[in-house]
């Protein structure tokens, strides 16, 4: 079985593995519901670190970046079910059920959901489909399952209507503060623009005003400067930090570092 496997393409996924794996960057375009079947799931965003084990449910807010660590526990595999609450589907649910947000959601962007017997039963009903790679689940059945999950979420936490059904565009957030906190994520400039509530053209324009250079140039410079600080003052090894600073390969990191500072990272310090 491939992992993650698509049970309903683009909507319901099943992740299975037997050894720890760290995924450097994940980007959630849509609200996402995660049910931990077994093993440990750790999600790190700039503002939150959330850990889940078997039976836990997490609701991840849209338009976020973060890292994941997936760890099987002793004697068991890692299994999780992920449901992407795509905006088009959420809009349809809002129309069908006459649901609308009545105020702006102001809570944390990621929420552990208290699990009741209805939610537990709901996810357990998906597990057999997941373990068979969705062979018996039609598209119609999958969409019905997603709608059922949304209704059960609202039953468990009615205030989630303001989290789930706010379809307003993201407001412009403080560009300088956001970039200084998130520069290490290996995301395309288009994603940074989206996360700050800007069009690509608007992002580049505001970025130039804020930092007096283009985004790609600033990102590389900032990452390399942070790398030098970690190597020089914290004695970190280049091989241990290049991925966490948004570089895709050690060779690319070493080449860029030497070009900027005149010495290879292994010669620094």
N, C-alpha and C positions, 0 to 999 in steps of 0.2 A: 504494500500500500504506500502511495506517495503521501508525504506529509508537508504542508497541510493538503488534505483532499477536499475538493469542492463537492458538497452534497447537493446544493442548489447553486449553480454558477453565479458567482458574484455576491451571494447572499448568505448561505449557510456553509460553514467550513468545519472540518474535523481535523485536529492536529494530534498526531501520535508519534512518540519517539521513545527510545530506550536509553539515550545518553544525553547528558546536559548539553544544551545549545544556547548560545547567546546571540540574539539578533541585534545588530548594532542600532539600526533605526527603523522604527515603524511609524507610518503616518496614517492617521485615521481620518479619512474624508467624511465619514458618516458616524453618527452615534453607533456604538458597537456593544453588543451584549455577549459576555463571556461566561460560560459555565465550566468550572473546573471539575472534571470527572475524577481524575487522580493525578498525583504528582503535585509539584509546587510551581506556581506562576508568580514571577516578580516583575512588576512594571514600574519603571522609573521615568517620570517626567520632571520638568524643571521644578514644579511645585509640590509633587507628591511622589511617594514610594508606597506601592500597595502590594501586599503579599497574599496569595490565595492558595489554599489546599483543597483537597477533594470535598465537593459539596458546596463550595462558595460560588457566588454570582457577582459579577462586576459589570457596571455600566460605564463605558468610556465615552466621554464627550467628543463631538466631532471637531475637526480642524485642530488636531494636536499631533505633536511628535513625541516619541519616547523610545526607550529601549526595553527589551524583554529578556528575561532569563528563564528558561524552561528546564526544570529539573525533575527527573523521576525519583521517587522516594524508594528506600531500600525494599526490594522484593516486589516492586510494582513498576508499571510503565507510566509514562506521562500521557494523559489524554485530556483534551479540552474541546469544547464545542463553541464556535464563534458565530454569531449572527450579526450581519451588517444591516442596520436599520436605515436603508437607503432613503434619501429625502423624498424621491418621487413616491415611494410606497407609503411613507409616513404622511405625505400630503393626501393620498387617497384614503388612508385610515381616518385622517382628520375630517375629511368630507363625509365619508360613510357614517362615522360615529358622531358627527357634529361636535368635535372636540377642538378647542382652541385655547391657546395660552392667554391667561388673563393678566399676567404681569411678567416682568423680566426675571428670569432665573438668576440668582446671585450666589448660589452655593458653590461647592467645589466642582471641578470639571469631571471628576471621576468618583463614582459612588459604589461602595459595597452594598448590595441589596440584601435586606433581611430575607432569608429564605423560609417560605411557608410551605405547607404540604402541597399546595397547588402548583407553585413554581417548581418544586422538586419533582413532582409527578410529570410536569410538562417537559422538563429537560430529559428525564429518564425515558420519556416516550420517543425522543429523538435519537438516543444512543444507538438503538439497533440499526436505524438507517445509516448512522454515521459509520458504524463498524463494518457495514456492507458497502461502503463507498456510495451510499445513496441510491443503490440499484433499484429499490422499490419506490422511491419518492419521485412523484411527478412534479412539474413546476407548479401546478395548481395546489397540490398538497403542501409544497414548501411555502408558498405565499400564505396559505391558511395557517400554517404553523407560526410564521412570523407574526401575523395578526393576532393569533392567540397569545403569543408571548407578550406583545405590547399590552394587551388587555389585562393580562395577569400582573404585569408590572404596575399598571395604574391601580389595580385592585390592592396591591401590596403597599404602594406609596402614591396616593392620589396627587401629591404635589409635583410628581414627575411630569405632569402635563405641561408645565412651564419649561421643563428641561427638554422634553421630546418634541414639542410642537411649536417651538419658536423658529419661524422660517425667515426671520429678518437677516439681512446681510451682516456679517461681523463688522463691528465698528472699528474705526482706525485706532489702533493701540499705539502706545509710545514706542516708536521705532528704535530709538537708541537703547532703551532699557531692554526691549525684547531681544535685540541682536546680541547685546552683551551677555545675556543669559543663555542664548541658544545657538551661538556661533559654531559650537562643536558638532551639531547634528549635520550629518552628510545628506543634505536635502538640496534639490535644485532651487535656483533663485525663484522660480515660479511658485514653489511651495511656501517659501518665506513670505512672498508677497501675499499669498492667500491667508496665511496665518496672521498677518498684521492688518488684514481687512482692506487690502489695496489691490488695484489692478497692477499688472506687471510694469506698465509704463509709469504709473503713479508711485510704485515702490522704488523704481530706479531713480525717479526724480527726487523723491523725499530722501532717499539714501544718500544721493550726491550732496544734498543740502546739509545733511546731518554729519556725514563722515568725510566729505570732500574727496571721495573716490568711488569707483564703481564697486558693486557688491562682491563680485568674484575676487577682485583684487584685495578688498578689505578682509574677506573671509580667510583667504590664504595667509595674509599677513598676520591676522589675529591668531590663527591656529598655530602658526610657526612660532610666534612670540610666546604663546602659552606653552608650547612644547619646550622651548629653551628654558622657561622658568621651571618647569617640572623636572627637567634633566639637571639643571644647575643647582636648584635649591632643594629639591626633594629626591634627587639621585634616582629618578625613574629611568628605566631602560627604554630606548626607542621602540623596541618591539612590543612593549607593554602599553604604550600610549597612543600609537599612531591611529589605530581604529577609533579610539574614544575621542580623537580630535578631528574626525571627519575625513581622514585619508583612506583611500581604498586599498593601497598597497604600501608595504614598507619601503620598496624601492622608490616609489614616487615621493614619499615623505622624505627619504634621505636625500634625494636629488634636490627637492625644493628647499630643504633646510640648508644644504651646503651652498646653494646658489644665493640664499639670503644672508647667511652668516659667515660664509667663507670656509667653514669646516663641516665635516660630516657630524651627525648627531652623536655617533659613537666616540668622536674625538673631543666632545665638549665636556666641560665640567672639571 
